[in-house]
Amino acid sequence: MKATTGKLLIAGLLSLGSALPTVAQQATDIGTLDSGAAGRVFANKPFYSPYAGRNFPTRPLFGDTHLHTGASFDAGAFGARLTPRDAYRFARGEEVMASSGQPAKLSRPLDFLVVADHSDNMGMFPDLFAGKPEVIADPQAKTWYDMIKSGQGATAALQIIFSFGKGTLPQSMIYGPDTRAYKNAWQDTIAAAEEYNDPGRFTAFIGYEWTSNTAGNNLHRNVIFRDNADKAAQVVPYTTLKPLGSDNPRDLWHWMQAYEDKTGGNVLAIAHNGNLSNGRMFPLIESFTGKPVDKTYVEQRSRWERLYETTQTKGTGEAHPFLSPNDEFADFEIWDFGNLDASERKTPAMLEFEYARSALKNGLKLEAELGTNPYKFGLVGSSDAHTGLSAMEEDNFFGKTTPQEPSAERLTATFVKDDKTGITVMDWEVGASGYAAVWAVENTRESIWDAMQRKETYATTGSRMAVRFFGGWDFEPADAESRNPGAIGYAKGVPMGGDLKAAPEGKTPSFLVAALRDPIGANLDRYQIVKGWLDDKGETHEQVYDVAWSGDRKPGADGKLPSVGSTVNVENATWTNTIGAPELIAVWKDPSFDPKQRAFYYGRVIEIPTPRWTAYDARRYGTKPLEGTRMTVTERAYTSPIWYTP
């Protein structure tokens, strides 16, 4: 009875709080409580825990939005035998047997994966490989079948890809979305994603690649569904071959609208490899019409293409030395020889319409003219591996295609060669890149997709560094002393992918930047902010600012920060973290801000030099690299921009 009375007294004290008159202390089995202490417990004051009530993303999720398996006709021809299920197993941390017959495993699991097999001819290659009579009845198909079976799969694959790009693929090898085999392949792709999707732990997205490749010019897009099978299974992917498909992105956007209208679902598209489009990826003049892009084009592209894949195995497309001669870090893993199949050489005039930074600048110009910025995209990286393996670490790189999986030969092998154009690309030029980093509240399809839609993402070349980028009007130097920059960033500004509207009177935009190295990776050299703007005469400009860096280096008379140096031992494929910094954080204000001018800002974080995958291969296999082979790399991250609009 006494215990019950004590509990009732405590309940009364807790409900009345400090309004109660002082009473004698009452001893209970949980201690001594009086009205003053009870009132302090429930007083109206800020939470003690700085994490209570937090509703913003607290860590980046790393994944790959662009992976092919043996279900893609080109990957299968190159020798890939892994299925979408194998790809999901590998991405979530399981050990699998690679198509080349060697075990493969990631150092750490990924958080999400999109198996983006080509929509054209989905399901065809397994039938070709099996030698189905209706497929190899065509003489050319039979020739390729024989080549694949005799060990010449890589050569056959290139011929198949080139034939597809030129529109000369045999009719027996064209699997349209209206065929049973195609529909079965798509349903199996969906089933694999549903089977391996594990909300809260690992996200398996439903998706595909739309592979517009007319005349060998890359206009590819990866289409990613926010939805589950109940909606995605109501449609089949959009293809490029007429009459059921089209190679024009406008028609893809119409398909995306039709999907959302039919199902009530959501999709987005991510363009990639503008560096292989020969001036067609980010047009001012449309290649399909020969006319300037119009209001419909800019509005539709802005709606459907929220992200751009700025780094992957076929080169990094952030910037180019020709376009940014004052940027000493622009010459990074560049592929600028020509178009995708090497059938046409590159000219300098094409470059402006291929790289992300120049597209971001031209987007400001188009917005001023047409009212909408079609190139207001966020940034991600992904692999485009055609092996089923998202293995993009330098010391664990499984190549772009199955013939490029680890071996003593890949350091000296040829990837692409065209005798007519004289273009040759070696296997060593393929990069171990990249991953997509997403600031999502939770690891689910919906949360990650929503973060992609709002562009709260960044690209990495394979490293898993944590990068923050916030813009606002009230950040102060003291904010850089916080151990919780996310809380300050969201409270005072907008994150990467966000917008700053017309400047308050007398205010200059300030940016809170923070980066933390990959826990098992290299220290950081510097954090830079890249600014682009449109002046009063309609001309675009750019400037790269070093805003945080390691050590006590000081910019020289030219404003450039001295090199961080290098600890790489190429022969042994080792390095030490005796230079650089494990973290960087700073507040920076734009010193040349004009409130009347449109602008964008994005972050670029650069690591200290480390061994490239080529150095690891040379060490492991004892292979002598070819002259000119790059043996070191400065891994990096690129944040989505923050835009300022007057």
C-alpha positions in Angstrom: 0.0 0.0 0.0 2.9 2.4 0.9 4.5 1.7 -2.5 1.4 2.5 -4.3 0.9 5.7 -2.4 4.5 6.7 -3.2 4.0 6.1 -6.9 0.8 8.2 -6.9 2.6 11.0 -5.1 5.4 11.0 -7.7 2.8 11.0 -10.5 1.2 14.0 -9.0 4.4 15.8 -8.6 5.4 15.2 -12.2 2.0 16.4 -13.5 1.9 19.5 -11.4 5.6 20.4 -11.6 6.9 23.6 -10.1 3.3 24.9 -9.4 3.2 22.7 -6.3 4.0 24.1 -2.9 7.1 22.8 -1.2 6.4 19.5 0.5 8.6 17.2 2.5 10.9 14.9 0.6 9.4 11.5 -0.1 11.8 8.5 -0.2 11.0 5.9 -2.8 12.7 2.9 -4.3 14.1 5.1 -7.0 15.6 7.8 -4.7 14.4 11.0 -3.2 12.3 13.5 -5.1 10.9 16.9 -4.1 8.8 19.4 -6.0 11.8 21.6 -7.0 13.6 18.7 -8.6 10.5 17.6 -10.4 9.9 21.1 -11.8 13.5 21.3 -13.1 12.9 18.0 -15.0 10.0 19.4 -16.9 10.9 23.1 -17.1 10.5 24.9 -20.4 14.1 24.9 -21.6 16.2 23.7 -24.6 17.0 20.0 -24.9 20.2 18.9 -23.4 20.9 16.5 -26.2 21.9 18.3 -29.4 20.6 15.3 -31.4 17.1 15.3 -30.0 14.5 16.2 -32.7 17.1 16.0 -35.5 15.4 15.4 -38.8 18.2 16.0 -41.4 20.6 13.5 -43.0 23.5 12.7 -40.7 25.8 10.5 -42.9 26.3 10.0 -46.7 25.1 6.8 -48.3 27.4 5.5 -51.0 26.3 3.5 -54.0 26.4 3.0 -57.8 23.6 4.2 -60.0 25.1 2.7 -63.2 26.0 -1.0 -63.3 25.6 -3.5 -66.1 25.4 -7.3 -65.8 25.4 -10.2 -68.3 21.8 -9.2 -69.2 23.2 -6.2 -71.2 24.0 -7.4 -74.7 27.4 -5.7 -74.9 28.5 -6.8 -71.4 27.4 -10.4 -72.2 29.3 -10.4 -75.5 32.4 -9.2 -73.6 32.1 -12.2 -71.3 30.1 -11.1 -68.3 28.1 -13.9 -66.8 27.0 -12.4 -63.5 23.3 -11.7 -63.1 21.5 -8.8 -61.4 21.2 -11.0 -58.3 25.0 -11.5 -58.3 25.5 -7.7 -58.6 23.3 -7.0 -55.6 24.9 -9.7 -53.5 28.4 -8.2 -54.3 27.3 -4.6 -53.6 25.9 -5.5 -50.2 29.2 -7.1 -49.2 29.1 -10.7 -50.2 32.0 -12.5 -51.9 31.2 -13.6 -55.5 33.0 -15.4 -58.3 33.8 -12.9 -61.0 33.2 -13.9 -64.7 37.0 -14.3 -65.1 37.0 -17.0 -62.5 38.5 -15.2 -59.5 36.8 -14.4 -56.2 35.8 -10.7 -55.6 34.7 -8.8 -52.6 34.4 -5.1 -51.6 36.4 -3.7 -48.7 33.0 -2.4 -47.3 29.5 -2.9 -48.5 27.8 -0.3 -50.5 24.5 1.2 -49.3 22.6 1.1 -52.6 22.8 -0.1 -56.2 21.0 0.5 -59.5 21.4 -2.4 -62.0 21.0 -0.3 -65.2 21.2 -2.9 -68.0 20.6 -1.6 -71.5 17.0 -1.3 -72.4 17.7 -2.1 -76.1 17.8 -5.9 -76.7 17.2 -6.8 -73.1 17.3 -10.6 -73.0 18.9 -11.0 -76.4 22.4 -11.9 -75.4 21.6 -15.0 -73.3 19.7 -16.3 -76.4 22.6 -15.5 -78.7 25.1 -17.2 -76.3 22.8 -20.2 -76.1 22.8 -20.4 -79.9 19.0 -20.3 -80.3 18.2 -21.2 -83.9 16.0 -18.2 -84.6 18.8 -15.8 -83.5 21.8 -17.4 -85.3 19.8 -18.0 -88.5 21.2 -14.6 -89.6 24.7 -15.1 -91.0 26.1 -12.1 -89.1 24.6 -13.3 -85.8 26.1 -16.7 -86.5 29.5 -15.2 -87.1 29.4 -13.4 -83.8 28.2 -16.5 -82.0 31.1 -18.4 -83.4 33.5 -15.7 -82.4 32.2 -15.7 -78.8 32.4 -19.4 -78.5 36.0 -19.5 -79.9 37.2 -16.9 -77.3 36.9 -13.8 -79.5 34.1 -12.3 -77.4 35.8 -9.0 -76.9 36.1 -8.4 -80.7 32.6 -9.6 -81.3 31.3 -7.3 -78.5 32.9 -4.2 -80.1 31.4 -5.2 -83.5 28.0 -5.7 -82.0 28.2 -2.3 -80.2 29.3 -0.5 -83.4 26.7 -2.2 -85.4 24.0 -1.2 -82.9 25.3 2.4 -83.0 25.1 2.5 -86.8 21.7 0.9 -86.9 22.9 -2.2 -88.8 22.2 -4.9 -86.1 20.7 -8.0 -87.7 16.9 -8.2 -87.3 17.2 -11.5 -85.5 19.1 -9.8 -82.8 16.7 -7.0 -82.2 14.6 -7.8 -79.2 11.8 -5.2 -79.0 9.9 -4.4 -75.8 6.8 -6.0 -77.4 8.4 -9.5 -77.5 8.0 -12.2 -74.8 11.7 -12.6 -74.3 12.1 -8.9 -73.6 9.3 -8.7 -71.2 10.5 -11.8 -69.3 14.0 -10.2 -69.0 12.5 -7.0 -67.6 10.3 -8.9 -65.1 13.4 -10.8 -63.9 15.3 -7.5 -63.5 12.4 -6.2 -61.3 12.3 -9.5 -59.3 16.0 -9.3 -58.5 15.7 -5.8 -57.2 12.7 -6.7 -55.1 14.4 -9.8 -53.7 17.5 -7.9 -52.6 16.0 -4.6 -51.4 16.3 -4.5 -47.6 14.9 -1.1 -46.4 17.1 0.4 -43.7 20.1 -1.7 -44.6 20.5 -1.9 -48.4 18.6 -0.4 -51.2 18.2 -2.2 -54.6 16.7 0.2 -57.1 14.7 -0.8 -60.2 16.3 0.9 -63.3 17.7 0.6 -66.8 19.9 2.5 -69.2 18.4 4.2 -72.3 21.3 4.0 -74.8 21.0 6.7 -77.4 24.1 6.2 -79.5 23.3 7.5 -83.0 26.5 7.6 -85.1 28.5 6.6 -82.1 27.7 9.8 -80.2 26.9 9.2 -76.5 23.6 10.5 -75.2 22.9 7.8 -72.7 20.6 8.2 -69.7 20.1 5.9 -66.7 16.4 5.8 -65.6 15.8 5.2 -61.9 12.4 4.3 -60.4 11.4 5.5 -56.9 8.8 2.8 -57.0 8.4 -0.9 -56.2 7.4 -3.7 -58.5 3.7 -2.9 -58.3 4.2 0.2 -60.4 7.5 -0.5 -62.3 6.1 -3.8 -63.7 3.2 -1.9 -65.4 5.6 -0.7 -68.1 8.5 -1.9 -70.1 11.7 0.2 -70.5 11.9 2.8 -73.3 14.3 1.8 -76.1 16.0 3.7 -78.9 15.1 1.7 -82.0 12.0 2.9 -83.9 9.1 2.4 -84.2 8.7 1.6 -80.5 11.6 3.7 -79.3 13.6 6.8 -80.2 17.2 8.1 -79.9 15.9 11.6 -79.1 15.9 12.5 -75.3 12.7 14.5 -75.8 10.9 11.2 -76.5 12.4 9.6 -73.4 11.1 12.5 -71.3 7.6 11.9 -72.9 7.9 8.2 -71.9 8.8 9.3 -68.3 5.7 11.6 -68.2 3.5 8.8 -69.5 4.8 6.4 -66.8 4.0 8.8 -64.0 0.6 9.6 -65.5 -0.2 5.9 -65.7 1.1 4.6 -62.4 1.3 7.6 -60.1 4.9 6.7 -59.6 8.1 8.7 -60.0 11.2 8.4 -62.2 14.3 10.5 -62.9 17.1 10.3 -65.5 20.8 10.7 -65.1 22.9 11.6 -68.2 26.5 10.4 -68.5 29.6 10.6 -70.5 29.1 13.9 -72.2 32.8 13.7 -73.0 31.9 11.0 -75.6 29.0 12.9 -77.2 31.1 15.0 -79.5 29.4 18.2 -78.5 25.8 16.9 -78.2 25.2 16.3 -74.5 24.6 19.9 -73.3 23.5 21.7 -76.4 22.6 25.3 -77.2 21.7 24.1 -80.7 19.9 20.8 -80.7 21.6 18.1 -82.9 18.2 16.6 -83.7 16.8 19.8 -85.1 19.7 22.1 -85.9 17.7 24.9 -84.0 18.4 26.6 -80.7 16.9 24.8 -77.7 13.5 26.1 -76.9 11.3 26.7 -73.9 9.9 23.2 -74.0 13.3 21.6 -74.1 14.7 23.5 -71.2 11.6 22.9 -69.0 11.5 19.2 -69.7 15.2 18.6 -69.2 15.2 20.6 -66.0 12.3 18.5 -64.7 13.5 15.0 -65.6 17.3 15.2 -65.5 18.0 16.3 -61.9 21.5 14.8 -61.8 24.6 14.3 -64.0 27.1 11.5 -63.7 30.3 13.5 -63.8 32.9 10.7 -63.3 33.1 7.0 -64.2 35.4 4.5 -65.9 35.2 6.2 -69.3 36.7 9.5 -68.0 35.8 12.4 -65.6 33.6 15.1 -67.1 33.8 17.9 -64.6 36.2 20.3 -66.4 38.7 20.3 -69.3 42.1 22.2 -69.5 41.0 23.7 -72.8 37.9 25.2 -71.2 39.6 26.0 -67.8 43.2 26.8 -68.5 43.7 28.4 -65.1 42.6 25.3 -63.2 45.6 23.1 -62.5 43.3 20.3 -61.4 41.1 20.2 -64.6 43.3 17.7 -66.3 42.0 14.6 -64.4 41.4 11.2 -66.0 40.3 13.0 -69.3 38.9 11.0 -72.2 38.8 13.5 -75.1 39.8 11.6 -78.2 36.4 11.4 -79.9 33.0 9.9 -79.6 32.0 6.6 -77.9 33.0 4.2 -80.7 36.1 6.3 -81.8 34.6 6.7 -85.3 34.9 10.5 -85.2 37.8 12.6 -83.7 37.2 15.3 -81.2 37.5 19.0 -82.2 38.0 21.8 -79.6 34.7 23.4 -80.6 32.9 20.3 -79.2 34.3 20.5 -75.7 32.1 23.3 -74.4 29.0 21.2 -74.8 30.4 18.1 -73.1 31.7 19.1 -69.6 29.7 19.8 -66.5 31.3 23.1 -65.6 30.7 24.7 -69.0 27.1 23.3 -69.0 26.5 24.9 -65.6 27.6 28.2 -67.0 25.6 27.9 -70.2 22.6 27.0 -68.1 22.7 30.4 -66.5 22.6 32.0 -69.9 19.7 29.9 -71.0 17.8 30.6 -67.8 18.2 34.4 -68.5 16.9 33.9 -72.1 14.2 31.3 -71.6 13.2 31.4 -67.9 14.4 27.9 -67.0 17.9 26.4 -66.5 18.0 23.0 -68.2 21.5 22.3 -66.8 20.7 22.9 -63.2 21.8 19.4 -62.2 23.4 17.9 -59.2 26.5 15.7 -59.4 27.0 12.0 -58.8 29.7 9.5 -59.8 29.1 5.8 -60.8 30.9 3.0 -62.4 29.4 2.0 -65.7 31.1 -1.3 -65.1 30.0 -4.1 -67.5 31.1 -6.9 -65.1 28.3 -6.9 -62.5 30.9 -5.7 -60.0 30.8 -2.2 -58.5 34.5 -2.5 -57.5 35.9 1.0 -58.0 38.7 1.1 -55.4 42.2 1.5 -56.8 43.6 -1.6 -55.0 40.5 -3.6 -55.8 39.6 -2.5 -59.3 37.8 -5.2 -61.4 37.8 -3.1 -64.6 35.1 -1.9 -66.9 34.6 -5.1 -68.8 35.3 -8.8 -68.2 38.5 -8.8 -70.3 39.7 -6.0 -68.1 39.3 -7.9 -64.9 42.6 -8.3 -62.9 45.3 -10.0 -65.0 48.9 -9.5 -66.0 47.8 -8.5 -69.5 45.5 -5.5 -68.8 48.3 -3.0 -68.2 49.4 -3.3 -71.9 46.1 -4.3 -73.6 44.1 -2.2 -76.1 40.6 -1.2 -75.2 39.4 0.6 -78.4 41.2 1.0 -81.7 39.9 2.5 -85.0 42.2 2.3 -87.9 40.2 4.9 -89.9 40.4 7.6 -87.3 43.7 6.5 -85.8 42.2 6.5 -82.3 43.6 4.1 -79.8 42.5 3.8 -76.2 44.5 1.5 -73.9 43.1 -0.5 -71.0 45.3 1.5 -68.6 43.4 4.6 -69.5 40.2 3.2 -68.0 39.6 4.8 -64.6 38.7 3.2 -61.3 35.7 5.5 -60.8 33.3 6.3 -59.3 30.6 6.3 -56.6 27.4 8.3 -55.9 27.2 9.8 -52.4 23.7 10.8 -51.2 22.7 12.7 -48.1 19.5 10.7 -47.3 17.6 10.5 -44.0 17.3 6.7 -44.2 18.5 3.9 -46.4 15.3 3.3 -48.4 14.3 3.7 -52.1 12.0 6.6 -51.2 14.5 8.5 -49.1 17.5 8.1 -51.4 15.5 8.9 -54.5 14.1 12.0 -52.8 17.6 13.1 -52.0 18.6 12.6 -55.6 15.5 14.6 -56.7 16.5 17.5 -54.5 20.1 17.1 -55.7 21.6 16.6 -52.2 24.3 14.5 -53.7 28.0 14.5 -54.6 30.3 12.5 -56.8 33.5 10.7 -55.8 36.1 9.0 -57.9 36.0 6.0 -55.6 36.9 7.4 -52.2 34.3 7.4 -49.5 35.0 10.8 -47.9 32.2 12.6 -46.1 31.6 16.0 -47.7 29.4 18.9 -46.5 28.6 22.0 -48.5 26.1 24.7 -47.3 25.4 28.2 -48.5 23.6 31.1 -46.8 23.8 34.7 -45.8 24.8 34.4 -42.1 27.6 31.9 -41.7 30.4 33.2 -39.5 34.0 32.0 -39.0 33.0 30.6 -35.6 30.7 28.2 -37.3 33.8 26.3 -38.6 34.7 25.4 -35.0 31.6 23.2 -34.7 31.9 19.5 -34.5 28.3 19.3 -35.8 28.4 21.3 -39.1 25.2 19.7 -40.3 23.1 21.2 -37.6 24.5 24.7 -38.3 24.4 24.2 -42.0 20.7 23.3 -42.2 19.7 25.9 -39.6 21.4 28.8 -41.3 21.4 27.9 -45.0 20.7 25.4 -47.7 22.7 22.2 -48.6 24.3 21.2 -51.8 21.7 21.2 -54.6 19.9 24.1 -53.0 19.0 27.7 -54.1 19.8 31.1 -52.7 17.3 33.7 -53.7 17.7 37.5 -54.1 20.4 38.8 -51.7 19.2 40.6 -48.6 20.4 44.2 -48.5 24.1 44.4 -47.9 24.6 40.7 -47.6 27.2 38.5 -49.3 26.8 34.7 -49.6 28.9 32.7 -47.3 29.5 28.9 -47.4 30.2 26.4 -44.7 32.4 23.6 -46.1 33.5 20.5 -44.3 35.2 17.2 -45.4 36.3 14.1 -43.5 38.6 11.7 -45.1 37.6 8.1 -46.0 38.3 6.1 -42.8 40.6 3.7 -44.7 41.7 6.2 -47.3 44.1 9.1 -47.9 44.3 12.4 -46.1 42.9 15.6 -47.7 44.9 18.1 -49.6 42.4 21.0 -50.0 38.8 22.0 -50.3 38.0 24.3 -53.2 34.9 26.2 -54.3 34.3 26.6 -58.0 32.2 29.6 -58.9 30.6 30.3 -62.2 28.6 33.5 -63.1 26.8 35.4 -65.8 27.8 39.1 -66.1 25.8 42.1 -67.2 26.8 41.6 -70.8 25.6 38.0 -71.0 29.1 36.5 -70.8 29.9 33.6 -68.5 33.0 33.4 -66.2 34.5 31.0 -63.7 36.9 31.1 -60.8 38.4 28.4 -58.5 39.0 29.3 -54.9 41.1 27.4 -52.3 39.1 27.8 -49.1 40.5 25.2 -46.8 43.8 23.2 -46.9 46.2 21.1 -44.9 49.4 22.4 -43.3 50.7 25.9 -43.1 51.0 26.5 -46.8 50.3 30.0 -48.1 49.1 31.0 -51.6 51.9 32.4 -53.8 52.0 35.8 -55.6 49.8 34.2 -58.4 47.2 33.2 -55.8 47.9 29.5 -56.2 48.4 27.2 -53.3 51.6 25.2 -53.4 51.4 21.5 -54.0 50.8 19.3 -50.9 53.6 17.0 -52.2 53.5 13.2 -52.5 54.5 10.2 -50.4 53.7 7.6 -53.1 56.2 4.8 -53.7 55.1 3.7 -57.1 57.3 0.6 -57.2 55.8 -0.7 -54.0 52.3 0.8 -54.6 52.3 2.4 -51.1 51.8 5.8 -49.6 51.7 7.3 -46.1 49.3 9.8 -44.5 52.2 11.9 -43.2 51.0 14.8 -45.3 47.5 16.3 -45.7 44.8 16.5 -43.1 42.2 14.0 -41.9 39.5 16.7 -42.0 38.9 20.2 -43.4 36.3 22.8 -42.3 36.0 26.5 -43.1 33.6 29.4 -43.7 34.2 31.3 -46.9 32.6 34.4 -48.3 32.5 35.3 -52.0 34.9 38.2 -52.4 33.5 39.3 -55.7 29.8 38.9 -55.3 27.5 41.0 -57.4 23.8 40.7 -56.2 22.6 41.4 -59.8 24.4 38.4 -61.4 23.3 34.8 -61.6 25.8 32.4 -60.2 26.5 28.9 -59.0 29.0 27.5 -56.5 30.1 23.9 -56.0 32.7 22.2 -53.8 35.7 20.1 -55.0 37.7 18.1 -52.4 41.1 16.7 -53.4 43.0 14.0 -51.6 46.8 13.7 -51.4 48.3 11.5 -54.2 48.0 7.8 -53.9 48.8 4.8 -56.1 46.6 4.4 -59.1 45.2 0.9 -59.9 48.0 0.6 -62.5 50.6 0.8 -59.8 48.9 -1.9 -57.8 48.8 -4.1 -61.0 52.4 -3.5 -61.8 53.4 -4.5 -58.3 51.2 -7.6 -58.1 51.9 -9.0 -61.6 55.4 -7.7 -62.2 54.2 -6.2 -65.5 56.2 -3.3 -66.9 53.8 -0.4 -67.6 53.7 1.2 -71.1 55.4 4.6 -71.5 53.0 7.3 -70.4 50.9 5.2 -68.1 49.5 7.2 -65.1 50.7 5.5 -61.9 49.3 7.9 -59.3 45.9 9.5 -58.7 44.5 12.3 -56.6 41.0 11.0 -55.7 38.4 13.7 -55.4 34.8 14.6 -54.7 32.5 17.1 -56.5 29.5 18.4 -54.7 26.2 19.4 -56.3 26.1 23.2 -56.8 24.2 25.8 -54.9 22.7 28.4 -57.2 22.2 32.1 -56.7 19.3 33.7 -58.6 18.7 37.5 -58.3 
